[in-house]
Amino acid sequence: MGQRHETLRCIILWAHRQRKPVLEPMKRLFDLILVTASLPILLPVMAVVAILVRRRMGAPVIFRQLRPGLHGEPFEMLNSGRCAMRRTPTAGRWLTPSG
């Protein structure tokens, strides 16, 4: 296990050294341009989906949730979506005792 860990560490260090610091600002700029261009197109679609989820499920579309973070410390995050299972007569037919 020690050799494997050392090999993985070497690969990560090599990959980190391969990054070109000159390209980082260009990559960031590209990301910002792409988001700015796609937001007007995607925002109405996301709004319609949010409205449909709210109508159909009656639950908040975005809600706060506590999650375990670094070193087990909880942090609060915004989460989207709820999972609701509808019960049907055959819902558990394929489940085994082990799940």
C-alpha positions in Angstrom: 0.0 0.0 0.0 2.9 2.4 0.7 4.4 2.0 -2.8 1.0 2.6 -4.3 0.4 5.7 -2.3 3.9 7.0 -3.2 3.2 6.4 -6.9 -0.1 8.2 -6.7 1.6 11.1 -5.0 4.2 11.3 -7.7 1.6 11.3 -10.5 -0.4 14.1 -8.8 2.8 16.2 -8.3 3.7 15.6 -12.0 0.2 16.6 -13.2 0.3 19.8 -11.0 3.7 20.8 -12.5 2.3 20.3 -16.0 -0.2 23.1 -15.6 0.7 26.2 -17.4 0.2 29.3 -15.2 -0.1 31.5 -18.3 -3.1 29.6 -19.5 -5.0 29.8 -16.2 -6.4 33.4 -16.7 -7.3 32.5 -20.3 -9.2 29.4 -19.1 -11.0 31.5 -16.5 -11.9 34.1 -19.1 -13.3 31.4 -21.4 -15.4 30.0 -18.5 -16.8 33.4 -17.8 -17.6 34.1 -21.5 -19.3 30.7 -21.8 -21.4 31.2 -18.7 -22.4 34.7 -19.7 -23.4 33.5 -23.2 -25.4 30.5 -22.0 -27.2 32.0 -19.0 -29.8 33.9 -21.0 -30.7 30.7 -22.8 -30.6 28.3 -19.8 -32.2 30.6 -17.2 -35.8 30.5 -18.6 -35.5 26.7 -19.0 -34.4 26.3 -15.4 -37.2 28.7 -14.3 -39.9 26.6 -16.1 -38.5 23.4 -14.6 -38.5 24.9 -11.1 -42.1 26.0 -11.6 -43.2 22.5 -12.8 -41.4 20.9 -9.9 -43.0 23.2 -7.4 -46.5 22.6 -8.9 -46.2 18.9 -9.2 -44.4 18.1 -5.9 -45.5 21.0 -3.8 -42.1 21.1 -2.2 -39.6 23.9 -2.2 -37.3 23.7 -5.3 -34.3 25.0 -3.4 -33.7 24.2 0.3 -31.0 24.3 2.9 -29.3 21.1 4.0 -26.6 20.3 6.5 -23.8 18.1 5.2 -20.7 16.7 6.8 -17.7 18.6 5.7 -14.0 18.6 6.2 -13.0 16.7 9.4 -16.7 16.0 10.0 -17.6 19.6 10.6 -21.1 20.2 9.3 -21.7 22.9 6.7 -24.9 24.3 5.2 -25.5 24.1 1.5 -28.3 25.0 -0.9 -29.7 21.9 -2.6 -32.2 21.6 -5.4 -34.7 18.8 -5.9 -36.6 16.4 -3.8 -37.1 12.8 -4.3 -40.6 11.5 -3.9 -41.6 7.9 -4.4 -45.1 7.0 -5.3 -46.2 3.8 -3.9 -47.6 1.3 -6.3 -48.8 -2.2 -5.7 -45.7 -3.6 -7.4 -43.2 -1.2 -6.0 -41.2 -3.7 -3.9 -41.6 -6.7 -6.2 -38.1 -6.6 -7.5 -36.4 -5.9 -4.2 -34.6 -8.6 -2.4 -34.0 -8.8 1.4 -30.4 -7.5 0.8 -31.7 -4.5 -1.2 
